Amino acid sequence: MRARTGVLEPGPLIDPIRVCGEHGVFFANDRLTLAGAGRAAVLPLANGLAERAGRTAAETWLREMPCDDPLGVPGSGPVAFGALPFELHAPTELVVPSVLYARSEGVEWVTVVGEGALPEPSREWLCSEVLAPRRIEPPVRLEITESLPADYRGAVASATSAIAAGSLRKVVLARRLRVRSSNELVASAMAGRLLDDEASSTAFLIGGAAGAFVGASPELVVARRAERVVSRPLAGTAPLDDEAGDRLLGSAKNMEEHRLVVSDIAGVLDPLCSELVVPAEPSLVALRTIAHLGTRIEGLLMAEGGRTPSALELVAALHPTPAVGGVPRDRALELIAELEPGPRGHWAGVVGWLDGRGDGDWMLGLRSATLSGARATLWAGAGIVAGSDPDQELAETTVKLVPALEGMAPGSSALLGAGSLS
């Protein structure tokens, strides 16, 4: 098996949704667009991110693949994609698409992966052989079939009691929402809407035989470009209005929640870096409907044995950060298992890509939904610390459900005020 990358001649921009369709892969923000179709290879991670051997095998396979890549930039050559579960040991996989379309800084390219003679990547070839029409979406009407835990306020109260007793300092508690649609849900349509509506986030779609994981995440766990590493954790949330910044920056509760996340990530990255810049104070990150406290952490990775850690190695070291787990990690994970209705699956896991150079971007799998036919599962969580108010935390999770619901069916967030979310 080998790979071949070609830069596309100038022309109208390719619609990435027409490349990925319902079963491909899609990862797009204002800096980079990647969209893939087909499966040239599946790289198993039998014990999830926790297994170093599986990660190393995947990295080695990508790095050693013969490749004709005159471009040589992040995201060119063979690229593997994954939606890796929140649970560290859960089995998962990375998928290498047969055809990958990419766009960054005004340059478009295509990578083909396969055996035997490979076609020469070109705009004409892509348009005639790969692009499919956007799927027509039937009218969709949603209804809520489950909202768990039914007593989310009670779960928050249990968590604050554990914090008061001194067993932990922060835990992220999530609630699960299941919905049923009047017609089959179209993953590509949802991804397209999220790309348009959530401009400050990264839209993604990871398709599979059982369905698709689709969302638009604002939170970068880690990006790696050669020796450069970036993480931008978000923690602390308020509705977006003219006073959001004052409320967040003036809130001891939100500032403490954010500080715990930043301190943990910096503590993991610092031993791996020759230089690490961690701003002393967070900044306001404004999204379409809500605002967060955010800190951009940047560093220069040190080489060990002639190699710097790959993006996959870095995300394995960081996940789960206190933005979705807690402090201390082990006790927080115990409490999550005790108080939440079941495994989170892809939600609050990591979604992203890895190329043969070890570069990649990995986002938290937030503001998302797992689609299967006419059914979908959504999650939303809130960081619980000393002083958390159960009513406010419930309201925060409800606001965080809006982007994915609106992405599935515009107007459906009205369901959140229907009294079924308690």
C-alpha positions in Angstrom: 0.0 0.0 0.0 1.2 3.5 -0.8 0.1 7.1 -1.0 0.1 9.8 -3.6 -0.5 13.5 -3.0 -1.2 16.1 -5.7 -1.8 19.8 -5.5 -5.0 20.8 -7.3 -4.9 23.3 -10.2 -6.7 26.5 -9.6 -10.5 26.3 -9.8 -13.8 26.5 -7.8 -13.4 25.3 -4.3 -14.4 21.7 -3.7 -17.4 21.2 -1.4 -15.9 18.9 1.3 -19.4 17.6 2.3 -19.7 16.1 -1.1 -16.4 14.2 -0.5 -17.2 12.7 2.9 -20.9 12.0 2.4 -22.5 10.0 5.2 -19.8 7.4 5.9 -16.5 9.3 5.4 -14.5 11.6 7.6 -14.6 15.4 7.9 -12.7 17.9 10.0 -12.9 21.6 9.2 -12.3 25.0 10.7 -11.1 28.4 9.5 -7.5 27.2 9.1 -7.8 23.7 7.7 -10.4 21.5 5.9 -10.0 17.7 5.6 -12.6 15.5 4.0 -12.1 11.8 3.2 -14.0 9.0 1.5 -13.5 5.2 1.6 -11.3 3.1 3.8 -7.8 2.3 2.6 -6.9 0.9 6.1 -8.2 0.6 9.6 -5.6 0.8 12.4 -7.0 -0.8 15.5 -6.4 0.4 19.1 -7.6 -2.7 20.9 -7.2 -1.1 24.3 -7.9 2.5 23.3 -5.6 5.4 24.0 -4.3 3.6 27.0 -2.3 1.0 25.0 1.1 2.4 23.8 1.8 -0.6 21.6 -1.3 0.1 19.5 -0.5 3.8 19.1 3.1 3.1 18.2 2.0 0.5 15.5 -0.4 3.1 14.0 2.2 5.8 14.0 4.8 3.5 12.5 2.5 2.3 9.7 1.7 5.9 8.7 5.3 7.0 8.9 6.7 4.1 6.9 4.1 4.1 4.1 5.8 4.8 0.7 4.5 8.2 -0.4 4.8 10.5 -3.3 4.2 13.8 -1.5 5.7 16.9 -3.2 3.7 19.2 -0.8 5.0 17.9 2.5 2.7 20.0 4.8 0.6 19.0 7.8 -2.3 16.9 6.5 -0.6 15.8 3.2 0.4 12.2 2.6 -1.4 9.5 4.4 -3.7 10.7 7.2 -5.6 8.7 9.9 -8.7 9.9 11.5 -10.5 8.9 14.7 -13.2 9.6 17.2 -11.6 8.1 20.3 -13.9 7.3 23.3 -13.8 9.1 26.6 -13.1 5.8 28.4 -9.4 5.3 28.0 -9.4 1.5 27.6 -12.4 1.3 25.3 -11.4 -0.4 22.0 -11.4 2.0 19.0 -9.7 2.5 15.7 -8.1 5.0 13.3 -9.3 5.1 9.7 -7.1 6.0 6.7 -9.4 7.2 3.9 -8.8 6.0 0.3 -9.2 9.6 -0.9 -8.5 12.7 1.1 -9.3 16.2 0.0 -7.6 19.0 1.9 -7.5 22.8 1.9 -5.4 25.3 3.9 -4.2 28.8 3.3 -5.6 28.9 -0.3 -4.0 25.6 -1.3 -6.0 22.5 -2.2 -4.7 19.0 -2.5 -5.8 15.4 -2.8 -4.1 12.3 -1.4 -5.0 8.8 -2.7 -4.1 5.7 -0.7 -4.2 2.2 -2.0 -2.5 -0.7 -3.7 -1.3 -1.1 -7.3 -1.4 1.8 -9.7 -2.9 5.0 -8.1 -4.7 7.6 -10.1 -3.1 11.0 -10.5 -4.9 13.4 -8.1 -6.5 16.2 -10.0 -9.5 18.4 -9.7 -11.1 16.8 -12.8 -10.5 13.3 -11.4 -11.9 14.3 -8.0 -15.0 15.9 -9.4 -15.8 13.0 -11.8 -14.8 10.0 -9.7 -15.3 11.0 -6.0 -17.8 13.9 -5.5 -21.4 12.8 -4.9 -24.4 15.1 -4.8 -25.3 16.3 -1.3 -27.9 14.0 0.1 -31.4 15.4 0.1 -32.6 15.8 3.7 -36.2 14.8 4.5 -38.2 17.0 6.8 -37.1 16.3 10.4 -39.1 16.6 13.6 -37.5 15.5 16.9 -38.9 14.3 20.1 -37.0 13.6 23.4 -37.2 9.9 24.4 -34.8 10.0 27.4 -33.1 12.6 29.7 -30.8 11.1 32.3 -29.9 11.3 35.0 -33.5 12.4 35.7 -32.3 14.2 38.9 -29.2 16.1 37.5 -29.5 18.6 40.4 -29.2 15.7 42.8 -26.1 14.4 41.1 -24.5 17.9 41.3 -25.4 18.0 45.0 -23.7 14.6 45.5 -20.6 15.9 43.8 -20.4 19.1 45.8 -20.7 17.0 49.0 -17.8 14.9 47.9 -15.8 18.1 47.2 -16.7 19.5 50.6 -15.5 16.2 52.2 -12.1 16.7 50.5 -12.0 13.7 48.2 -11.7 15.8 45.1 -11.5 19.4 43.9 -13.4 19.2 40.6 -15.5 16.8 38.6 -17.3 17.2 35.3 -20.8 15.7 35.4 -22.7 15.1 32.2 -26.3 14.3 31.3 -27.5 12.2 28.4 -30.3 13.1 26.1 -31.8 10.7 23.5 -34.0 11.9 20.7 -36.1 10.2 18.0 -36.6 11.8 14.6 -39.6 11.6 12.3 -37.2 10.7 9.4 -33.7 9.3 9.1 -31.1 11.9 10.3 -28.6 12.9 7.6 -25.1 13.2 9.1 -23.7 15.2 6.2 -26.5 17.8 6.5 -25.8 18.2 10.2 -22.1 18.6 9.6 -22.7 21.2 6.9 -25.0 23.3 9.1 -22.5 23.2 12.0 -19.7 24.3 9.7 -21.8 27.3 8.7 -23.3 28.1 12.1 -20.4 27.5 14.5 -17.6 29.6 12.9 -15.4 29.6 16.0 -15.4 25.8 16.3 -14.1 22.8 14.4 -16.9 20.9 12.7 -16.4 17.1 12.4 -18.0 14.0 11.1 -16.6 10.5 11.7 -18.8 7.9 9.8 -19.1 4.2 10.4 -21.2 1.2 9.7 -23.3 1.8 12.9 -23.8 5.5 12.4 -21.9 8.8 12.6 -20.4 11.0 15.3 -21.0 14.6 14.3 -20.4 17.9 16.1 -18.6 21.2 16.3 -16.1 21.5 19.1 -14.6 24.7 20.4 -11.9 23.1 22.5 -8.5 22.1 21.2 -6.9 19.4 23.3 -3.6 19.5 21.4 -2.2 20.4 18.0 1.3 19.4 17.0 3.4 20.8 14.1 6.9 19.3 14.2 8.3 20.6 17.5 5.5 23.1 18.1 2.6 22.2 20.4 -0.5 24.1 21.2 -3.4 23.4 23.6 -6.4 25.7 24.3 -8.5 24.5 27.2 -11.9 26.0 27.9 -13.5 26.0 31.3 -16.0 28.4 32.9 -19.2 29.1 30.9 -21.8 31.9 30.7 -24.5 32.8 28.2 -23.1 35.2 25.6 -24.1 38.8 26.1 -22.4 42.1 26.8 -21.7 41.2 30.4 -20.4 37.7 29.8 -16.7 38.7 30.2 -17.3 40.5 33.5 -19.3 37.6 34.9 -16.8 35.0 34.0 -13.6 36.9 34.9 -15.2 38.1 38.1 -16.4 34.7 39.2 -14.2 32.9 41.7 -16.0 29.7 40.9 -15.4 29.9 37.2 -11.8 31.1 37.6 -11.0 28.2 39.9 -12.6 25.7 37.5 -10.5 27.1 34.7 -7.3 27.3 36.7 -7.5 23.6 37.6 -7.7 22.6 33.9 -4.8 24.9 32.8 -2.6 23.7 35.7 -3.1 20.0 34.8 -2.4 20.5 31.1 0.7 22.6 31.8 1.9 20.0 34.2 1.7 17.3 31.5 3.3 19.3 28.8 6.1 21.0 30.7 8.4 17.9 31.1 8.0 17.3 27.3 9.0 20.9 26.3 12.1 23.0 26.3 9.9 26.0 26.5 6.2 26.4 27.6 4.2 29.6 27.6 1.2 29.7 29.9 -0.6 33.0 30.2 -1.2 34.1 33.7 -4.9 35.0 33.1 -7.5 33.5 30.8 -9.2 35.4 28.0 -12.9 35.4 26.9 -13.8 33.0 24.1 -17.1 34.0 22.5 -19.0 31.4 20.6 -22.4 31.7 18.9 -24.6 31.5 22.0 -22.2 31.1 25.0 -18.8 32.3 26.2 -16.0 30.5 27.9 -12.8 31.3 29.7 -9.9 30.1 27.5 -6.1 29.9 27.8 -3.8 29.3 24.8 -0.8 27.2 26.0 2.1 27.0 23.5 5.4 25.1 23.7 8.4 23.7 21.9 8.7 19.9 22.2 12.0 18.3 23.1 13.3 15.4 21.0 13.8 12.0 22.6 15.7 9.4 20.6 15.7 11.7 17.7 11.9 12.1 17.6 9.5 14.5 19.2 6.2 13.1 20.6 3.5 12.7 18.0 0.1 14.3 18.2 -1.3 10.9 19.2 1.2 10.5 22.0 0.4 13.9 23.3 -3.3 13.4 23.3 -2.8 10.1 25.1 -0.8 11.8 27.8 -3.4 14.6 28.3 -6.7 12.8 28.0 -9.0 13.1 29.9 -8.1 16.6 31.0 -10.0 18.2 33.9 -12.1 20.0 31.3 -14.1 16.7 30.9 -12.8 14.6 33.9 -11.7 16.2 37.1 -9.1 16.7 39.8 -7.7 14.4 41.0 -8.4 12.3 37.9 -8.9 8.8 39.4 -11.4 10.0 42.0 -13.3 12.1 39.5 -13.6 9.2 37.1 -14.9 7.0 39.9 -17.6 9.6 40.7 -18.5 10.0 37.0 -19.1 6.3 36.8 -21.2 6.4 39.9 -23.4 9.4 39.0 -23.8 9.3 35.3 -26.2 7.0 33.4 -23.6 4.9 31.5 -20.4 5.1 29.4 -20.0 8.4 27.5 -18.7 6.8 24.4 -17.4 9.3 21.9 -18.7 12.3 23.8 -15.9 14.1 25.7 -13.4 11.8 24.0 -11.1 13.2 21.3 -11.7 13.7 17.6 -9.0 14.4 15.1 -6.3 13.4 12.7 -2.7 12.2 12.6 -0.4 12.2 9.5 2.8 10.3 8.8 5.0 13.1 10.2 3.3 12.9 13.6 1.5 16.2 13.1 -2.2 16.4 13.9 -5.1 18.2 15.6 -7.3 16.6 18.4 -10.4 18.3 19.6 -12.7 17.4 22.5 -15.8 15.6 21.2 -18.2 18.2 22.5 -21.4 19.9 21.1 -22.0 16.6 19.3 -24.4 13.8 18.7 -24.1 10.1 17.7 -26.6 9.5 14.9 -28.0 6.1 14.0 -30.9 6.0 11.6 -33.7 8.1 13.1 -32.2 8.2 16.6 -29.5 10.3 18.2 -27.7 10.4 21.5 -26.4 13.7 22.9 -24.5 14.6 26.1 -23.6 17.9 27.8 -21.7 18.4 31.0 -20.7 21.1 33.5 -17.6 21.4 35.7 -18.5 21.0 39.4 -16.3 22.7 42.0 -16.9 24.0 45.5 -19.7 26.6 45.4 -21.4 25.1 42.3 -25.1 25.7 42.3 -27.2 22.7 41.0 -29.8 24.9 39.2 -27.0 26.9 37.4 -25.2 23.7 36.4 -28.4 22.2 35.0 -29.0 25.4 33.0 -25.4 25.3 31.7 -25.9 21.7 30.3 -29.1 22.7 28.7 -27.4 25.6 26.8 -24.6 23.3 25.7 -27.2 21.0 24.1 -28.4 23.7 21.7 -25.7 23.6 18.9 -26.1 19.8 18.3 -29.9 19.9 18.4 -30.0 22.9 16.0 -27.5 21.1 13.8 -29.8 18.1 13.5 -33.0 20.0 13.0 -33.1 23.9 13.0 -35.6 25.1 15.6 -35.5 21.9 17.7 -33.7 23.5 20.6 -37.2 24.6 21.6 -37.6 21.1 23.0 -35.2 22.1 25.8 -37.9 24.4 27.2 -40.6 21.7 27.0 -40.3 20.7 30.6 -38.8 17.3 29.9 -35.3 18.4 31.0 -35.2 18.3 34.8 
